């Protein structure tokens, strides 16, 4: 039976277990998960937070991370500015980034979610509004959601991955993890 862990990766933590190449080591998964033999299925940037799935099953790891399997990934995204329906429609149809067109995304404006405080807090500008959106993609390119929102003119201020397939972050505090059943 495969071992699957769901981790709420805090802001500023690398999605790997060591940072040996850095002259000044940064926080890694080893500060939160001490279970031997599990590895992240995909990545989550250091400046992003939220759900990271770890497993000891290489085939499952590939299935979760590989965009060919089109596993949906849902993010709660705070953007600078106030995107209109027309702005969000661009994401729903797919946008063309430097590395090619994206698949269409499901996206909607949402009320500010009840999330934990981030350390450090997001920098706000009094003269510029911000808006939360929920976006679901079926691929996972490097910094894709950030690049998509910037492409339509609304830079990402905070990005929290909430769900991967059927696995959710619900009930997990930053830095906490739990075992999950195979789905």
C-alpha positions as CSV (number, residue, x, y, z in Angstrom):
1,X,0.0,0.0,0.0
2,X,1.3,3.4,-1.0
3,X,2.0,6.0,1.8
4,X,0.5,9.4,1.0
5,X,1.0,12.5,3.2
6,X,-0.8,15.8,2.7
7,X,1.3,18.8,3.9
8,X,0.3,22.4,4.3
9,X,3.6,23.9,3.0
10,X,4.3,27.2,4.7
11,X,5.4,30.3,2.8
12,X,9.2,30.4,2.4
13,X,9.8,26.7,2.6
14,X,11.4,24.8,-0.4
15,X,9.6,21.8,-1.8
16,X,12.5,19.5,-1.2
17,X,14.2,17.9,1.8
18,X,17.7,19.5,1.5
19,X,19.2,22.8,0.5
20,X,22.8,21.6,0.3
21,X,23.8,23.8,-2.6
22,X,22.9,27.1,-0.9
23,X,25.6,29.0,1.0
24,X,22.9,29.9,3.6
25,X,20.5,27.0,3.9
26,X,16.8,27.8,3.6
27,X,13.9,26.0,5.3
28,X,13.0,22.7,3.6
29,X,10.4,19.9,4.0
30,X,12.7,18.2,6.5
31,X,11.8,20.7,9.1
32,X,8.1,19.5,8.9
33,X,8.1,15.9,7.7
34,X,10.3,13.2,9.3
35,X,8.7,10.2,7.6
36,X,11.4,8.3,5.7
37,X,11.0,7.5,2.0
38,X,8.4,10.0,0.9
39,X,8.9,12.6,-1.7
40,X,6.9,15.5,-3.1
41,X,4.6,14.7,-6.1
42,X,5.2,18.0,-7.9
43,X,6.5,21.3,-6.6
44,X,5.2,24.4,-5.0
45,X,7.3,27.5,-5.2
46,X,9.0,28.9,-2.1
47,X,6.8,32.0,-2.2
48,X,3.6,29.9,-2.5
49,X,1.8,28.0,0.3
50,X,-0.6,25.2,0.6
51,X,-1.1,21.6,-0.3
52,X,1.8,19.4,-1.2
53,X,1.3,15.7,-1.7
54,X,4.2,13.4,-0.6
55,X,4.3,9.7,-1.4
56,X,6.6,6.7,-1.4
57,X,5.2,5.4,-4.7
58,X,7.1,6.6,-7.7
59,X,4.4,5.7,-10.2
60,X,1.8,7.6,-8.2
61,X,4.2,10.5,-7.8
62,X,4.5,10.7,-11.6
63,X,0.8,10.4,-12.1
64,X,0.1,13.3,-9.7
65,X,2.8,15.6,-11.1
66,X,2.7,14.9,-14.8
67,X,0.4,17.3,-16.7
68,X,-0.5,14.5,-19.2
69,X,-2.8,13.1,-16.5
70,X,-4.7,16.4,-16.3
71,X,-5.2,16.1,-12.5
72,X,-7.0,19.3,-11.5
73,X,-5.1,21.6,-9.1
74,X,-7.1,24.4,-7.4
75,X,-5.5,27.6,-6.1
76,X,-6.8,30.5,-4.0
77,X,-5.1,33.5,-5.4
78,X,-5.0,37.1,-4.2
79,X,-4.3,39.4,-7.1
80,X,-3.4,43.1,-7.3
81,X,-6.3,45.0,-8.9
82,X,-9.9,44.0,-9.6
83,X,-10.2,41.7,-12.6
84,X,-13.5,41.9,-14.6
85,X,-15.4,39.1,-16.1
86,X,-13.7,39.9,-19.4
87,X,-10.3,39.6,-17.8
88,X,-11.2,36.2,-16.2
89,X,-12.6,35.0,-19.5
90,X,-9.1,35.2,-21.0
91,X,-8.0,32.6,-18.4
92,X,-11.1,30.5,-19.1
93,X,-10.1,30.3,-22.8
94,X,-6.3,29.8,-22.1
95,X,-3.6,32.4,-22.6
96,X,-0.3,32.2,-24.4
97,X,2.7,32.4,-22.2
98,X,6.4,32.4,-23.2
99,X,6.4,28.5,-23.2
100,X,3.2,28.2,-25.2
101,X,-0.6,28.3,-24.7
102,X,-2.2,27.2,-21.4
103,X,-5.1,24.9,-21.2
104,X,-8.4,26.6,-20.3
105,X,-8.8,27.2,-16.6
106,X,-11.8,27.3,-14.4
107,X,-11.7,30.7,-12.6
108,X,-14.1,32.7,-10.5
109,X,-13.9,35.7,-8.1
110,X,-14.4,34.7,-4.5
111,X,-14.7,36.4,-1.1
112,X,-11.5,36.6,0.9
113,X,-11.1,33.1,2.3
114,X,-10.6,32.4,6.0
115,X,-6.9,31.6,5.8
116,X,-4.1,31.7,8.4
117,X,-2.0,34.9,8.6
118,X,1.1,34.7,6.4
119,X,4.5,35.5,7.7
120,X,5.7,37.9,6.3
121,X,2.3,39.5,5.5
122,X,1.4,40.4,2.0
123,X,2.4,44.0,1.0
124,X,-0.7,46.0,0.3
125,X,-1.0,49.4,-1.5
126,X,-3.8,51.6,-0.2
127,X,-4.4,53.1,-3.7
128,X,-4.7,49.7,-5.5
129,X,-7.5,47.3,-4.7
130,X,-7.0,43.5,-4.5
131,X,-9.3,40.6,-5.3
132,X,-9.3,36.9,-4.5
133,X,-9.9,34.4,-7.3
134,X,-10.2,30.6,-7.3
135,X,-8.4,29.1,-10.3
136,X,-8.3,25.4,-11.3
137,X,-5.7,24.3,-13.9
138,X,-5.0,20.9,-15.4
139,X,-1.3,21.2,-15.9
140,X,1.4,22.5,-13.7
141,X,4.2,24.5,-15.4
142,X,6.8,26.5,-13.5
143,X,5.0,29.4,-11.7
144,X,2.1,28.9,-14.1
145,X,-0.7,30.6,-12.1
146,X,1.5,33.6,-11.3
147,X,2.4,34.0,-14.9
148,X,-1.2,33.6,-16.0
149,X,-2.5,36.3,-13.7
150,X,0.4,38.6,-14.6
151,X,-0.3,38.0,-18.3
152,X,-3.8,39.5,-17.9
153,X,-2.5,42.4,-15.9
154,X,-3.2,41.3,-12.3
155,X,0.0,40.2,-10.5
156,X,-0.3,37.6,-7.8
157,X,0.1,38.8,-4.2
158,X,-0.6,35.5,-2.4
159,X,-1.0,32.0,-3.8
160,X,-2.4,29.0,-1.8
161,X,-2.8,25.6,-3.5
162,X,-6.0,24.3,-1.9
163,X,-6.7,21.1,-3.7
164,X,-5.0,18.4,-5.9
165,X,-7.5,16.0,-7.4
166,X,-9.7,14.9,-4.4
167,X,-7.1,15.8,-1.8
168,X,-7.7,19.1,0.0
169,X,-5.9,21.3,2.5
170,X,-9.1,21.5,4.6
171,X,-8.3,21.4,8.4
172,X,-4.5,21.5,8.0
173,X,-2.6,24.3,9.7
174,X,0.6,25.6,8.1
175,X,3.5,23.1,8.6
176,X,1.0,20.3,9.6
177,X,0.6,17.1,7.7
178,X,-1.7,14.1,7.8
179,X,-1.8,10.6,6.3
180,X,-4.3,10.2,3.5
181,X,-5.9,7.2,1.9
182,X,-5.1,6.4,-1.8
183,X,-7.8,7.9,-4.1
